[in-house]
Amino acid sequence: MTPPGRPGKAAALVVGGSVSFFVAVNLVSSIRPALLADPDPAWAVPRLFLWLFLVSAVASSGGLAAGAFFLWSRSGPGRVSPGALPLSPPATVALAATALAAGVFLRSVWLSTLPFPFMGDEVNLIGPTLALSGTWRDFANSIRAIPFGVPDPHEVIGVLYLRLFRGVLEVFGPTITGLRFPSLAGGVLSLVTGTLLGRALLPRGGGALAAAALAGLRWHLILSRNGWHLILVTAMADAATLLLLRSRRTGRALPAVAAGLVLGIAAHFHIAAWVPAAALLAFAAWPARPEEESRTRTRRLLACTTALLLAAAPLFLLRGGRASGYLARTARHNVFLEMRYTKSLLPPFAVAADSLAAPWFLPESAGWIDLPGRSRLGWVIGVPVALALSRALAFPKEELSLLLLLQAGAALAAAVLGGQAGHPHGFRFGYLTTLTAVAAAAGILQIVSSAPPRWRRAAALAAIALVAWSGARAARDALLVWPSARSTFDGYHGEDTLIGRAAARWDSRGSVRVERGLGRSDATVDTVRRFRLDPDWKVRTSSAPQAELRGPPFRRQFRVARPGAQAEAGERLVERVRDGWGREWALVFGRAVRGS
């Protein structure tokens, strides 16, 4: 069904303006502002040509983009609304069940053996978490500065998350499984909430398509392995969205209260939760229907806002012994500081321009979050997402359109305020994975609905096959390529994991002394060693000579030293700690000493 009106004019201006902005920022960065503003008379003619080139490129690119979008919005495919998936109800249920089962399997397989290093921020939570009393006294200071074990921690985490993590460690122990279970739980929960979002926002079959898209989305797959607290925020943001949708459709304030409480709790997990919270507050304030009374939406907004602030209040009020503020991360680095450091006005414009292209064209800047050089979405998912966003611009009053535009706008504003460092950042904006899958499902349904009626079933089956093919490739990348990639090792500073595991191996054969400063984080080395976080630990200890495990007649001492170190008196080299690319990170020397 095609919405009434003549869409496209304002949206075409937005699209054209965005393309012009992107081209202008990148050309100015390439040419350099100093050349464009150089007052030297000798540069007058070259400067004139540079300005003519810049203006013509900006105007022509924006005009072409606006014209193309306007023509598309007036065409048949551009005006078709996403329709129901042309499959029988049993087939749709089977698709959803298969996608969910495959998604859970891909996120849980090799949970404790997938060979990627530990993130210092996460692994070093084990000791302080186990040291919590388990009583209300833990909340005297509602946050803790992280990473633990460093003199100048740059982030904070809520004690509420640490208490949840403590419960996980009590079940699984301080093991690799216990460390990675929060990421798995968040991945599985958000897989379910993403499916429910698709079901709530799209015609019949939309939830099944959203599940299929999300199950094989590389971005979400990797976060389900290392997203720890942030992937849990994704599930909570989805739950809040579902509650607000219920509040908007029923006119009741109680679901809005529940949504606010969920968002406030999410803020205890990661500061990034405030970004979807801002978008959802705007969503709560927006009229659900043209005839909705202003007092109804005011009541909904006040209910959600009040509950959010009450749930988040302990972050700011419970401050006993606090050394680092809740907003310390944003105070340490933001776009205003970048402008001061660089003495340039370009950073906010550059990060905004990059944000417009990031989902499709800009690879992740940090190797530990994704594979370098890869599009985050790829063309199979990226094209339907672009189509859904285009439709959102053309028909902004639809519920899904409004939600997409508000979340995109909030993410863009947060990215600009955060600055260029580390941008684009798939970890920080991981909460968008589920909404991305819903947008992909909407785009696929629109493509299928654009086909002639007799071809729609075939088009739907072809689209599902393409999504499955894309998901299989993404699963291969997330499970086989990304964990063992050099960029992942370097991004995680995997040398700390290697050195800690080497020390733990030799602990079973004697006393071990690890020199300070071998890796990036002594705390990470110590944690990996202390809790023996090695998937091969049982294999190695069971295969070791039993005489060594019982204790030799000579007491053995080992020293883990930096590469190039010389053996001391009585020592001999027993191991070179190397990564998979031949780089040497430490040497292990051993010697036998008389005595019991």
C-alpha positions as CSV (number, residue, x, y, z in Angstrom):
1,M,0.0,0.0,0.0
2,T,1.4,3.4,-1.0
3,P,1.1,6.2,1.5
4,P,-0.7,9.3,0.3
5,G,1.0,12.6,-0.6
6,R,3.8,13.6,-2.9
7,P,7.0,12.5,-1.1
8,G,10.5,13.2,-2.1
9,K,11.1,16.9,-2.3
10,A,12.4,17.5,1.3
11,A,14.1,14.1,1.4
12,A,15.8,14.8,-1.9
13,L,17.2,18.0,-0.5
14,V,18.5,16.1,2.6
15,V,20.1,13.5,0.4
16,G,21.7,16.0,-1.9
17,G,22.9,18.2,1.0
18,S,24.4,15.1,2.7
19,V,26.3,14.1,-0.4
20,S,27.5,17.7,-1.0
21,F,28.6,17.9,2.6
22,F,30.5,14.6,2.3
23,V,32.3,15.7,-0.9
24,A,33.1,19.1,0.5
25,V,34.6,17.9,3.7
26,N,36.7,15.2,2.0
27,L,37.9,17.6,-0.8
28,V,38.8,20.3,1.8
29,S,40.7,17.7,3.8
30,S,42.6,16.5,0.7
31,I,43.4,20.0,-0.7
32,R,44.0,21.3,2.9
33,P,42.4,24.5,4.2
34,A,45.7,26.3,4.3
35,L,45.9,26.2,0.5
36,L,42.3,27.4,0.1
37,A,42.9,30.3,2.4
38,D,46.4,31.2,1.6
39,P,46.5,35.1,1.0
40,D,49.7,35.0,-1.0
41,P,49.1,36.9,-4.2
42,A,51.2,34.5,-6.1
43,W,48.6,31.8,-5.3
44,A,45.7,33.9,-6.6
45,V,45.1,32.0,-9.8
46,P,45.8,28.5,-8.5
47,R,43.5,29.3,-5.5
48,L,40.8,30.5,-7.8
49,F,40.9,27.2,-9.8
50,L,40.9,25.2,-6.6
51,W,37.8,27.0,-5.4
52,L,36.1,26.6,-8.7
53,F,36.9,22.9,-8.7
54,L,35.6,22.5,-5.1
55,V,32.4,24.4,-5.7
56,S,31.6,22.6,-8.9
57,A,32.3,19.2,-7.4
58,V,30.1,19.9,-4.4
59,A,27.3,21.3,-6.4
60,S,27.3,18.7,-9.1
61,S,27.5,15.7,-6.7
62,G,24.8,17.1,-4.5
63,G,22.5,17.9,-7.5
64,L,23.0,14.5,-9.1
65,A,22.3,12.7,-5.8
66,A,19.2,14.9,-5.1
67,G,17.9,14.3,-8.6
68,A,18.4,10.6,-8.5
69,F,16.7,10.3,-5.1
70,F,13.8,12.4,-6.3
71,L,13.2,10.3,-9.3
72,W,13.5,7.1,-7.3
73,S,11.0,8.4,-4.7
74,R,8.5,9.2,-7.5
75,S,9.0,5.8,-9.2
76,G,7.0,2.7,-8.6
77,P,9.6,0.9,-6.5
78,G,10.2,4.0,-4.4
79,R,6.6,4.4,-3.5
80,V,5.8,0.7,-2.7
81,S,5.5,-0.1,1.0
82,P,7.0,-3.2,2.4
83,G,4.4,-5.9,2.2
84,A,4.1,-9.3,3.9
85,L,6.6,-12.0,3.1
86,P,4.9,-14.1,0.5
87,L,5.4,-17.4,2.3
88,S,3.0,-19.6,4.2
89,P,2.7,-19.1,7.9
90,P,4.4,-22.5,8.6
91,A,7.3,-21.6,6.2
92,T,7.7,-18.2,7.9
93,V,7.8,-19.8,11.4
94,A,10.3,-22.4,10.1
95,L,12.5,-19.6,8.7
96,A,12.5,-17.7,12.0
97,A,13.2,-20.9,14.0
98,T,16.0,-21.9,11.7
99,A,17.6,-18.4,11.8
100,L,17.4,-18.2,15.6
101,A,18.8,-21.7,16.0
102,A,21.6,-21.0,13.6
103,G,22.3,-17.7,15.3
104,V,22.5,-19.2,18.8
105,F,24.8,-22.0,17.5
106,L,27.1,-19.6,15.8
107,R,27.4,-17.4,18.9
108,S,28.0,-20.3,21.3
109,V,30.2,-22.7,19.3
110,W,33.8,-22.9,20.5
111,L,32.9,-20.4,23.3
112,S,36.0,-21.2,25.4
113,T,38.4,-22.2,22.6
114,L,38.1,-19.5,20.0
115,P,41.7,-18.3,19.9
116,F,41.5,-14.5,20.2
117,P,43.3,-12.7,23.0
118,F,41.7,-11.1,26.0
119,M,40.8,-7.5,26.3
120,G,42.6,-6.0,29.3
121,D,39.5,-3.9,30.2
122,E,37.5,-7.1,30.5
123,V,39.8,-9.8,31.8
124,N,41.1,-7.6,34.6
125,L,37.6,-7.3,36.0
126,I,37.8,-10.9,37.4
127,G,39.9,-10.1,40.5
128,P,38.0,-7.0,41.6
129,T,34.6,-8.6,40.8
130,L,35.4,-11.7,43.0
131,A,36.5,-9.3,45.7
132,L,33.1,-7.7,46.0
133,S,31.3,-8.4,49.2
134,G,28.0,-9.4,47.6
135,T,26.2,-7.0,49.9
136,W,24.7,-3.5,49.5
137,R,28.0,-2.1,50.7
138,D,29.4,-2.7,47.2
139,F,27.1,0.2,45.9
140,A,28.5,2.8,48.3
141,N,30.4,3.9,45.2
142,S,28.2,2.8,42.3
143,I,30.9,2.8,39.6
144,R,34.5,1.6,39.4
145,A,37.3,3.0,37.2
146,I,38.6,0.7,34.5
147,P,40.9,-0.8,33.3
148,F,41.9,-2.1,36.7
149,G,45.6,-2.3,37.4
150,V,46.7,0.9,35.6
151,P,47.7,4.2,37.2
152,D,45.4,6.3,35.1
153,P,42.1,4.5,34.2
154,H,40.1,6.1,31.4
155,E,36.7,4.5,31.7
156,V,34.2,3.5,34.3
157,I,31.8,0.6,34.7
158,G,28.8,0.3,37.0
159,V,28.9,-2.0,40.1
160,L,25.5,-3.3,38.9
161,Y,27.3,-5.0,35.9
162,L,30.1,-6.2,38.2
163,R,27.5,-7.9,40.5
164,L,26.0,-9.5,37.4
165,F,29.4,-10.6,36.3
166,R,30.1,-12.0,39.8
167,G,27.1,-14.2,39.5
168,V,28.3,-15.5,36.2
169,L,31.8,-16.3,37.7
170,E,30.1,-18.1,40.7
171,V,28.4,-20.4,38.2
172,F,31.3,-20.9,35.7
173,G,34.2,-20.0,37.8
174,P,37.0,-17.6,36.8
175,T,37.4,-19.4,33.4
176,I,37.3,-18.4,29.8
177,T,33.7,-19.6,29.7
178,G,32.8,-17.4,32.6
179,L,34.6,-14.5,31.0
180,R,32.9,-14.8,27.6
181,F,29.4,-15.8,28.9
182,P,28.1,-12.2,29.3
183,S,28.9,-11.6,25.6
184,L,27.1,-14.8,24.6
185,A,24.1,-14.0,26.8
186,G,23.9,-10.5,25.3
187,G,24.3,-11.8,21.8
188,V,21.5,-14.4,22.2
189,L,19.2,-12.0,24.0
190,S,19.6,-9.3,21.4
191,L,19.1,-11.9,18.7
192,V,15.7,-12.5,20.2
193,T,14.9,-8.9,20.9
194,G,15.9,-8.0,17.3
195,T,13.5,-10.6,16.0
196,L,10.7,-9.2,18.2
197,L,11.5,-5.7,16.9
198,G,11.1,-6.9,13.3
199,R,7.8,-8.6,14.2
200,A,6.5,-5.4,15.9
201,L,7.6,-2.9,13.2
202,L,7.2,-4.8,10.0
203,P,4.4,-6.8,8.1
204,R,4.1,-10.5,8.5
205,G,7.4,-12.2,8.0
206,G,9.4,-9.2,9.0
207,G,10.6,-10.7,12.2
208,A,11.8,-13.9,10.5
209,L,13.7,-11.8,8.0
210,A,15.2,-9.7,10.7
211,A,16.3,-12.9,12.5
212,A,17.9,-14.2,9.3
213,A,19.8,-10.9,8.7
214,L,21.0,-10.6,12.3
215,A,22.0,-14.3,12.7
216,G,24.7,-13.9,10.1
217,L,25.6,-10.2,10.6
218,R,29.4,-10.2,11.2
219,W,29.2,-7.1,13.3
220,H,26.8,-8.7,15.7
221,L,28.6,-12.1,15.6
222,I,31.9,-10.5,16.7
223,L,30.2,-8.5,19.4
224,S,28.5,-11.7,20.7
225,R,32.1,-12.9,21.3
226,N,33.6,-9.8,22.8
227,G,30.9,-7.3,23.4
228,W,30.6,-8.1,27.2
229,H,28.6,-5.2,28.7
230,L,27.8,-3.3,25.5
231,I,26.0,-6.2,23.8
232,L,23.8,-6.5,26.9
233,V,23.0,-2.8,26.4
234,T,21.8,-3.7,22.9
235,A,19.3,-6.2,24.3
236,M,18.1,-3.6,26.9
237,A,17.7,-0.9,24.3
238,D,15.6,-3.2,22.2
239,A,13.5,-4.1,25.2
240,A,12.9,-0.5,25.9
241,T,12.0,0.1,22.3
242,L,9.4,-2.7,22.5
243,L,7.9,-1.3,25.7
244,L,7.7,2.2,24.2
245,L,6.0,0.8,21.1
246,R,3.4,-0.8,23.4
247,S,2.9,2.4,25.2
248,R,2.5,4.4,22.0
249,R,-0.1,1.9,20.7
250,T,-2.1,1.4,23.8
251,G,-1.8,5.0,25.2
252,R,-0.8,3.5,28.6
253,A,2.0,5.1,30.7
254,L,3.1,1.9,32.5
255,P,5.1,0.4,29.6
256,A,6.8,3.8,29.3
257,V,7.8,3.6,32.9
258,A,9.2,0.1,32.4
259,A,11.1,1.3,29.3
260,G,12.7,4.2,31.3
261,L,13.8,1.8,34.0
262,V,15.4,-0.5,31.5
263,L,17.3,2.4,29.9
264,G,18.4,3.7,33.3
265,I,19.7,0.2,34.2
266,A,21.5,0.1,30.8
267,A,23.4,3.3,31.8
268,H,25.0,1.3,34.6
269,F,26.5,-1.0,32.1
270,H,28.0,1.4,29.6
271,I,27.9,5.2,29.1
272,A,26.9,4.6,25.4
273,A,23.4,3.6,26.6
274,W,22.6,7.3,26.9
275,V,22.7,7.6,23.1
276,P,19.8,5.2,22.3
277,A,18.1,6.6,25.4
278,A,18.1,10.1,23.9
279,A,16.6,8.8,20.7
280,L,13.9,6.8,22.5
281,L,12.9,9.8,24.6
282,A,12.3,11.7,21.4
283,F,10.4,8.7,20.1
284,A,8.3,8.7,23.3
285,A,7.5,12.4,22.8
286,W,6.5,12.1,19.1
287,P,2.8,11.6,18.4
288,A,1.9,8.0,17.8
289,R,-1.0,9.1,15.6
290,P,-2.0,12.5,14.2
291,E,-5.1,12.6,16.4
292,E,-3.2,11.6,19.6
293,E,-3.7,14.2,22.4
294,S,-0.7,16.2,23.6
295,R,-1.3,15.2,27.2
296,T,-1.1,11.5,26.3
297,R,2.4,11.9,24.8
298,T,3.4,14.3,27.5
299,R,2.4,11.7,30.1
300,R,4.4,9.0,28.2
301,L,7.5,11.2,27.9
302,L,7.4,12.2,31.6
303,A,6.8,8.6,32.7
304,C,9.8,7.3,30.7
305,T,12.1,10.2,31.6
306,T,11.3,10.0,35.3
307,A,11.9,6.3,35.5
308,L,15.1,6.6,33.5
309,L,16.5,9.3,35.9
310,L,15.5,7.3,39.0
311,A,17.2,4.2,37.7
312,A,20.3,6.1,36.7
313,A,20.5,8.3,39.8
314,P,22.8,6.0,41.8
315,L,25.5,6.6,39.2
316,F,25.7,10.2,40.3
317,L,24.5,10.1,43.9
318,L,26.4,7.1,45.3
319,R,29.9,8.5,45.2
320,G,31.7,7.1,48.3
321,G,35.4,7.1,47.8
322,R,35.1,7.9,44.1
323,A,38.3,8.8,42.3
324,S,36.9,9.0,38.7
325,G,33.7,10.6,37.6
326,Y,31.0,8.8,35.5
327,L,31.7,11.1,32.6
328,A,35.5,10.9,32.8
329,R,35.8,9.2,29.4
330,T,34.0,12.1,27.6
331,A,35.9,14.7,29.6
332,R,39.3,13.1,28.6
333,H,38.6,13.0,24.9
334,N,36.0,14.8,22.8
335,V,35.7,16.8,19.6
336,F,36.3,20.1,21.3
337,L,39.7,18.9,22.7
338,E,40.5,17.6,19.2
339,M,39.8,21.0,17.7
340,R,42.1,22.6,20.4
341,Y,44.9,20.1,19.7
342,T,44.7,20.4,16.0
343,K,43.9,24.1,16.0
344,S,41.4,23.3,13.3
345,L,37.6,23.4,12.8
346,L,37.7,20.3,10.6
347,P,37.3,17.5,13.2
348,P,33.5,17.8,13.8
349,F,32.9,18.0,10.0
350,A,35.2,15.2,9.2
351,V,33.7,12.8,11.7
352,A,30.2,13.7,10.5
353,A,31.1,13.1,6.9
354,D,32.7,9.7,7.9
355,S,29.6,8.8,9.8
356,L,27.4,9.2,6.7
357,A,29.5,6.6,4.8
358,A,30.7,4.4,7.6
359,P,28.1,1.6,7.5
360,W,28.7,0.9,3.8
361,F,32.1,2.2,2.8
362,L,34.4,2.9,5.7
363,P,36.1,-0.1,7.4
364,E,36.6,-0.4,11.1
365,S,39.6,1.5,12.4
366,A,40.3,-0.9,15.3
367,G,41.2,-4.5,14.3
368,W,39.8,-6.0,17.5
369,I,36.2,-5.0,16.6
370,D,36.1,-6.1,12.9
371,L,38.3,-7.1,10.0
372,P,40.2,-4.3,8.4
373,G,39.3,-3.3,4.9
374,R,35.9,-4.9,5.1
375,S,32.6,-3.2,4.7
376,R,30.6,-3.4,7.9
377,L,27.4,-4.4,6.1
378,G,28.4,-5.7,2.7
379,W,26.2,-5.3,-0.3
380,V,23.6,-8.1,0.6
381,I,22.7,-6.3,3.8
382,G,23.9,-2.8,2.9
383,V,21.6,-2.3,-0.1
384,P,18.4,-3.1,1.8
385,V,19.5,-1.0,4.7
386,A,20.1,1.9,2.4
387,L,16.7,1.4,0.8
388,A,15.0,1.4,4.2
389,L,16.8,4.6,5.2
390,S,15.8,6.2,1.9
391,R,12.2,5.3,2.5
392,A,12.5,6.6,6.0
393,L,13.5,10.0,4.6
394,A,10.7,9.9,2.0
395,F,8.0,8.8,4.6
396,P,9.3,10.1,8.0
397,K,6.0,9.8,9.8
398,E,5.8,6.0,9.6
399,E,6.8,4.3,12.9
400,L,9.8,2.5,11.6
401,S,11.0,5.5,9.7
402,L,10.8,7.7,12.7
403,L,12.7,5.2,14.8
404,L,15.4,4.8,12.2
405,L,15.8,8.6,11.8
406,L,15.9,9.3,15.5
407,Q,18.5,6.6,16.2
408,A,20.6,7.6,13.3
409,G,20.5,11.2,14.3
410,A,21.4,10.4,17.9
411,A,24.3,8.2,16.8
412,L,25.5,10.9,14.4
413,A,25.5,13.5,17.2
414,A,27.3,11.2,19.6
415,A,29.9,10.4,17.0
416,V,30.6,14.1,16.3
417,L,30.9,14.8,20.0
418,G,33.2,11.9,20.5
419,G,35.6,13.1,17.9
420,Q,37.6,11.4,15.2
421,A,39.8,9.2,17.4
422,G,38.8,5.6,16.8
423,H,36.0,6.5,14.4
424,P,34.1,4.6,13.0
425,H,33.7,2.5,16.1
426,G,31.5,-0.5,15.8
427,F,31.8,-1.4,19.5
428,R,30.6,1.9,20.8
429,F,27.6,1.8,18.5
430,G,27.0,-1.9,18.7
431,Y,23.4,-1.3,20.0
432,L,22.5,-0.4,16.3
433,T,23.1,-4.0,15.1
434,T,19.5,-5.2,15.8
435,L,17.9,-2.1,14.3
436,T,20.2,-2.5,11.3
437,A,18.8,-6.1,10.8
438,V,15.3,-4.7,11.1
439,A,16.1,-2.1,8.4
440,A,17.6,-4.8,6.2
441,A,14.4,-6.8,6.6
442,A,12.3,-3.8,5.7
443,G,14.4,-3.2,2.6
444,I,14.1,-6.8,1.5
445,L,10.3,-6.7,1.9
446,Q,10.2,-3.6,-0.2
447,I,12.2,-5.2,-2.9
448,V,10.0,-8.3,-2.9
449,S,6.9,-6.1,-2.9
450,S,8.2,-4.2,-6.0
451,A,8.3,-7.4,-8.0
452,P,5.2,-8.5,-10.1
453,P,2.8,-10.5,-8.0
454,R,3.5,-13.8,-9.7
455,W,7.3,-13.4,-9.1
456,R,7.1,-12.3,-5.5
457,R,7.5,-15.7,-4.0
458,A,10.5,-16.5,-6.1
459,A,12.0,-13.1,-5.2
460,A,11.5,-13.8,-1.5
461,L,13.2,-17.2,-1.8
462,A,16.1,-15.6,-3.7
463,A,16.4,-12.9,-1.1
464,I,16.5,-15.4,1.7
465,A,19.1,-17.4,-0.1
466,L,21.3,-14.3,-0.6
467,V,20.9,-13.5,3.1
468,A,21.9,-17.1,4.0
469,W,24.9,-16.9,1.7
470,S,26.0,-13.6,3.2
471,G,25.5,-15.0,6.7
472,A,27.6,-18.1,5.9
473,R,30.5,-15.9,4.7
474,A,30.2,-13.6,7.8
475,A,30.2,-16.7,10.1
476,R,33.4,-17.9,8.4
477,D,35.0,-14.5,8.9
478,A,33.8,-14.2,12.5
479,L,34.7,-17.7,13.6
480,L,37.8,-18.6,11.5
481,V,39.4,-15.4,10.1
482,W,38.9,-12.7,12.7
483,P,40.0,-14.6,15.8
484,S,43.4,-15.5,14.2
485,A,44.0,-12.3,12.3
486,R,47.1,-10.3,13.0
487,S,44.9,-7.1,13.3
488,T,42.9,-8.8,16.0
489,F,46.0,-9.8,17.9
490,D,47.5,-6.4,17.7
491,G,44.3,-4.6,18.5
492,Y,43.9,-6.7,21.7
493,H,47.6,-6.5,22.5
494,G,47.7,-10.2,22.4
495,E,51.3,-10.3,23.7
496,D,49.8,-9.9,27.2
497,T,47.8,-13.1,26.8
498,L,50.8,-15.0,25.4
499,I,53.1,-14.0,28.2
500,G,50.5,-14.7,30.9
501,R,49.8,-18.2,29.5
502,A,53.5,-18.9,29.2
503,A,54.0,-18.0,32.9
504,A,51.0,-20.2,33.9
505,R,52.4,-23.2,32.0
506,W,55.7,-23.0,33.9
507,D,54.0,-22.5,37.2
508,S,53.2,-26.2,37.2
509,R,56.9,-27.0,37.1
510,G,58.3,-24.6,39.6
511,S,58.3,-21.0,40.8
512,V,58.0,-18.4,38.1
513,R,59.1,-14.7,38.2
514,V,57.8,-12.5,35.4
515,E,59.7,-9.3,34.8
516,R,57.6,-6.1,34.8
517,G,56.9,-4.2,31.6
518,L,57.1,-7.2,29.2
519,G,53.8,-6.5,27.6
520,R,51.4,-3.6,27.4
521,S,49.6,-4.4,30.7
522,D,51.3,-6.2,33.6
523,A,47.8,-6.5,35.1
524,T,46.5,-8.5,32.1
525,V,49.6,-10.8,32.2
526,D,49.1,-11.4,36.0
527,T,45.3,-12.1,35.6
528,V,45.8,-14.6,32.7
529,R,48.5,-16.3,34.7
530,R,46.7,-16.3,38.0
531,F,43.5,-17.8,36.7
532,R,45.2,-19.9,34.0
533,L,43.0,-18.6,31.2
534,D,44.3,-21.0,28.6
535,P,41.9,-23.2,26.6
536,D,44.6,-25.9,26.3
537,W,45.5,-25.8,30.0
538,K,44.0,-29.3,30.9
539,V,45.5,-30.8,27.8
540,R,49.0,-29.5,28.6
541,T,48.9,-30.4,32.3
542,S,47.6,-33.9,31.6
543,S,50.2,-34.6,29.0
544,A,53.1,-33.3,31.1
545,P,55.5,-35.8,32.6
546,Q,54.1,-36.9,35.9
547,A,57.5,-36.6,37.6
548,E,57.5,-32.9,36.9
549,L,54.0,-32.5,38.2
550,R,54.8,-34.3,41.4
551,G,57.9,-32.2,42.0
552,P,61.5,-33.0,41.0
553,P,64.4,-33.6,43.4
554,F,65.7,-30.1,42.5
555,R,63.5,-27.1,43.0
556,R,63.0,-25.4,39.6
557,Q,62.9,-21.6,39.1
558,F,61.8,-19.9,36.0
559,R,62.2,-16.3,34.8
560,V,60.1,-14.7,32.1
561,A,62.3,-12.0,30.5
562,R,62.1,-9.6,27.6
563,P,63.4,-10.6,24.2
564,G,67.2,-10.3,23.9
565,A,67.8,-10.9,27.6
566,Q,70.8,-13.0,28.5
567,A,70.7,-16.1,30.7
568,E,71.9,-15.6,34.3
569,A,74.3,-18.0,36.1
570,G,72.9,-21.5,36.1
571,E,70.0,-20.6,33.7
572,R,69.2,-22.1,30.3
573,L,66.6,-21.0,27.8
574,V,63.5,-23.2,27.9
575,E,61.0,-21.3,25.7
576,R,60.7,-18.5,23.3
577,V,57.2,-16.9,23.5
578,R,56.3,-16.1,20.0
579,D,53.0,-15.2,18.2
580,G,51.8,-16.8,15.0
581,W,53.7,-14.4,12.8
582,G,57.1,-15.2,14.3
583,R,57.4,-12.1,16.5
584,E,59.1,-12.8,19.8
585,W,57.6,-11.3,22.9
586,A,59.4,-12.9,25.8
587,L,62.0,-15.5,26.8
588,V,61.6,-18.1,29.5
589,F,64.8,-19.1,31.4
590,G,64.9,-22.0,33.9
591,R,67.3,-23.4,36.4
592,A,67.4,-26.1,39.1
593,V,68.1,-25.1,42.7
594,R,68.9,-27.5,45.5
595,G,66.5,-27.6,48.3
596,S,63.0,-28.8,49.1
